[in-house]
């Protein structure tokens, strides 16, 4: 069953900063440790990561993750 959209969802930023990925992989999981997603985003290095959710805390049902490689330690 498909969920009907209630119009545009405004996501709130949960994290916006730099992360060092020693092996170039990013991992996302839920707090109950039921789901884990690992994806190689590039070679090792520093990445700007922004994580946004539709609702903060335990009520979140959607997440949006943007990963951008930093050049020479800056964006």
GROMACS elastic network, one bead per residue, 0.5 to 0.9 nm:
[ bonds ]
;  ai    aj funct       b0    kb
    4     7     6  0.89303   500
    5     8     6  0.78263   500
    5     9     6  0.87514   500
    6     9     6  0.77373   500
    9    54     6  0.66293   500
   10    53     6  0.84390   500
   10    54     6  0.62676   500
   10    55     6  0.87199   500
   11    52     6  0.55367   500
   11    53     6  0.50659   500
   11    55     6  0.71011   500
   11    62     6  0.86075   500
   11    63     6  0.81010   500
   11    64     6  0.79852   500
   12    51     6  0.84431   500
   12    52     6  0.51443   500
   12    53     6  0.53857   500
   12    54     6  0.62016   500
   12    55     6  0.69553   500
   12    56     6  0.73366   500
   13    16     6  0.69085   500
   13    50     6  0.71361   500
   13    51     6  0.58826   500
   13    53     6  0.64973   500
   13    54     6  0.89402   500
   13    56     6  0.88562   500
   14    50     6  0.77416   500
   14    51     6  0.55438   500
   14    52     6  0.52705   500
   14    53     6  0.66205   500
   14    56     6  0.74676   500
   15    49     6  0.74449   500
   15    50     6  0.55651   500
   15    51     6  0.50477   500
   15    52     6  0.69813   500
   16    48     6  0.74735   500
   16    49     6  0.57976   500
   16    51     6  0.64210   500
   16    52     6  0.85729   500
   17    47     6  0.83933   500
   17    48     6  0.56574   500
   17    49     6  0.56044   500
   17    50     6  0.66013   500
   18    46     6  0.66159   500
   18    47     6  0.55926   500
   18    49     6  0.59877   500
   18    50     6  0.87293   500
   18    70     6  0.85826   500
   19    45     6  0.83575   500
   19    46     6  0.56500   500
   19    47     6  0.53655   500
   19    48     6  0.63453   500
   19    49     6  0.67795   500
   20    23     6  0.89803   500
   20    24     6  0.83804   500
   20    44     6  0.76313   500
   20    45     6  0.56022   500
   20    47     6  0.62846   500
   20    48     6  0.88693   500
   21    25     6  0.62321   500
   21    26     6  0.70956   500
   21    42     6  0.89930   500
   21    43     6  0.82923   500
   21    44     6  0.55125   500
   21    45     6  0.55220   500
   21    46     6  0.62089   500
   21    47     6  0.72692   500
   22    25     6  0.77313   500
   22    43     6  0.82053   500
   22    45     6  0.62383   500
   22    46     6  0.84140   500
   23    26     6  0.87317   500
   23    40     6  0.81045   500
   23    42     6  0.82615   500
   23    43     6  0.65627   500
   23    45     6  0.78823   500
   24    39     6  0.85422   500
   24    40     6  0.56282   500
   24    41     6  0.57059   500
   24    45     6  0.66636   500
   24    46     6  0.87924   500
   25    38     6  0.66632   500
   25    39     6  0.54833   500
   25    41     6  0.56918   500
   25    42     6  0.71420   500
   25    43     6  0.81966   500
   25    44     6  0.79455   500
   26    37     6  0.82633   500
   26    38     6  0.56910   500
   26    39     6  0.55215   500
   26    40     6  0.62757   500
   26    41     6  0.67941   500
   27    36     6  0.69494   500
   27    37     6  0.55571   500
   27    39     6  0.64872   500
   27    40     6  0.87660   500
   28    35     6  0.82018   500
   28    36     6  0.56884   500
   28    37     6  0.51749   500
   28    38     6  0.64580   500
   28    39     6  0.88072   500
   29    32     6  0.83487   500
   29    33     6  0.63432   500
   29    34     6  0.75932   500
   29    35     6  0.54257   500
   29    37     6  0.62457   500
   29    38     6  0.86749   500
   30    33     6  0.52894   500
   30    34     6  0.64809   500
   30    35     6  0.58849   500
   30    36     6  0.69912   500
   31    34     6  0.78447   500
   31    35     6  0.87999   500
   31    58     6  0.86566   500
   32    35     6  0.79694   500
   33    36     6  0.70661   500
   40    43     6  0.80956   500
   41    44     6  0.89544   500
   41    67     6  0.79761   500
   41    69     6  0.86965   500
   42    45     6  0.81873   500
   42    69     6  0.81461   500
   45    69     6  0.77793   500
   45    70     6  0.78546   500
   45    73     6  0.84212   500
   46    68     6  0.89267   500
   46    69     6  0.64833   500
   46    70     6  0.57185   500
   46    71     6  0.80772   500
   46    72     6  0.84273   500
   46    73     6  0.64016   500
   46    74     6  0.84785   500
   47    67     6  0.64372   500
   47    68     6  0.55391   500
   47    70     6  0.51992   500
   47    71     6  0.87300   500
   47    73     6  0.84583   500
   47    74     6  0.89522   500
   47    75     6  0.83681   500
   48    66     6  0.80174   500
   48    67     6  0.57709   500
   48    68     6  0.51369   500
   48    69     6  0.62557   500
   48    70     6  0.64101   500
   48    74     6  0.88225   500
   48    75     6  0.73053   500
   49    65     6  0.71296   500
   49    66     6  0.57195   500
   49    68     6  0.65596   500
   49    69     6  0.87703   500
   50    64     6  0.80105   500
   50    65     6  0.57400   500
   50    66     6  0.51703   500
   50    67     6  0.66651   500
   50    68     6  0.88435   500
   51    63     6  0.69874   500
   51    64     6  0.57762   500
   51    66     6  0.66022   500
   51    67     6  0.88345   500
   52    55     6  0.88151   500
   52    56     6  0.89531   500
   52    62     6  0.84506   500
   52    63     6  0.56995   500
   52    64     6  0.51136   500
   52    65     6  0.64991   500
   52    66     6  0.86957   500
   53    56     6  0.63662   500
   53    57     6  0.88765   500
   53    60     6  0.61186   500
   53    61     6  0.75726   500
   53    62     6  0.57203   500
   53    64     6  0.63275   500
   53    65     6  0.88765   500
   54    59     6  0.84152   500
   54    60     6  0.57234   500
   54    61     6  0.65692   500
   54    62     6  0.55689   500
   54    63     6  0.66562   500
   54    64     6  0.85688   500
   55    58     6  0.80477   500
   55    59     6  0.57111   500
   55    61     6  0.71728   500
   55    62     6  0.79090   500
   56    59     6  0.63266   500
   56    60     6  0.56978   500
   57    60     6  0.60643   500
   58    61     6  0.84782   500
   60    63     6  0.75204   500
   68    75     6  0.79895   500
   69    74     6  0.89216   500
   69    75     6  0.73685   500
   70    73     6  0.56130   500
   70    74     6  0.51838   500
   71    74     6  0.54588   500
   71    75     6  0.59906   500
   72    75     6  0.81631   500
